[in-house]
Amino acid sequence: MNHHDVGRARGGVTDALSLIESETYVIGINSDRLYPLRLQEELVALIPGAHELDIVTSSVGHDGFLLEVDQIGTIVGSALRD
């Protein structure tokens, strides 16, 4: 997981993300130290047409994506209705 590089053999991260054509939603956890918000903000900035970053508030860091069921559910439900 820590060695995956989406830009490898694709001209770098910026070039690789610029190729994404599908509708993209990005969710970040405010206390996540494994994937901090600055990386989620980078995804939104580099993926053409990506939706605005949704931020989940959690005190449990990265595990917030598993434990903050109500917040995640609201965001995913909204994305599915769009």
C-alpha positions as CSV (number, residue, x, y, z in Angstrom):
1,M,0.0,0.0,0.0
2,N,2.7,2.5,0.9
3,H,4.7,1.7,-2.3
4,H,1.8,2.2,-4.8
5,D,2.6,5.1,-7.2
6,V,-0.3,6.0,-9.5
7,G,2.2,8.0,-11.5
8,R,4.6,5.2,-12.2
9,A,4.9,4.6,-15.9
10,R,2.3,7.3,-16.5
11,G,4.4,10.4,-16.6
12,G,4.0,11.2,-12.9
13,V,1.0,11.7,-10.6
14,T,-0.2,14.9,-12.2
15,D,-0.3,13.3,-15.7
16,A,-1.9,10.1,-14.4
17,L,-4.7,11.9,-12.5
18,S,-5.3,14.2,-15.5
19,L,-6.4,11.1,-17.5
20,I,-9.3,10.3,-15.2
21,E,-12.6,10.8,-17.0
22,S,-15.1,9.3,-14.6
23,E,-17.1,11.3,-12.0
24,T,-15.0,11.5,-8.9
25,Y,-15.9,12.2,-5.3
26,V,-13.1,12.5,-2.7
27,I,-13.7,12.1,1.1
28,G,-11.1,13.0,3.7
29,I,-11.0,12.3,7.4
30,N,-9.9,15.4,9.3
31,S,-7.7,13.4,11.8
32,D,-6.3,10.9,9.3
33,R,-2.5,10.8,9.5
34,L,-2.1,8.0,7.0
35,Y,-3.9,9.9,4.2
36,P,-3.9,13.6,5.4
37,L,-6.4,16.1,4.0
38,R,-3.6,17.8,2.0
39,L,-3.4,14.6,-0.2
40,Q,-7.2,14.6,-0.6
41,E,-7.0,18.3,-1.6
42,E,-4.4,17.3,-4.2
43,L,-6.6,14.7,-5.7
44,V,-9.5,17.2,-6.1
45,A,-7.1,19.7,-7.7
46,L,-5.6,17.3,-10.1
47,I,-8.6,15.2,-11.2
48,P,-10.5,17.0,-13.9
49,G,-14.1,17.7,-12.8
50,A,-13.7,16.2,-9.4
51,H,-16.3,17.2,-6.9
52,E,-15.5,19.4,-3.9
53,L,-13.7,17.6,-1.1
54,D,-16.0,16.2,1.6
55,I,-14.5,16.2,5.0
56,V,-15.6,13.8,7.8
57,T,-14.9,14.9,11.3
58,S,-13.6,12.1,13.5
59,S,-11.3,11.6,16.5
60,V,-10.2,8.2,15.4
61,G,-7.9,9.1,12.5
62,H,-7.8,6.8,9.5
63,D,-10.3,4.4,11.0
64,G,-12.9,7.1,10.7
65,F,-13.8,5.8,7.3
66,L,-15.1,2.6,9.1
67,L,-16.5,4.1,12.2
68,E,-18.2,7.4,11.1
69,V,-21.0,5.5,9.5
70,D,-23.6,8.3,9.6
71,Q,-21.3,10.9,8.0
72,I,-19.9,8.6,5.4
73,G,-23.4,7.3,4.6
74,T,-24.7,10.9,4.1
75,I,-21.9,11.7,1.7
76,V,-22.2,8.5,-0.3
77,G,-26.0,8.7,-0.4
78,S,-25.7,12.3,-1.8
79,A,-23.2,11.1,-4.4
80,L,-25.5,8.3,-5.5
81,R,-28.4,10.7,-5.9
82,D,-26.4,13.1,-8.0
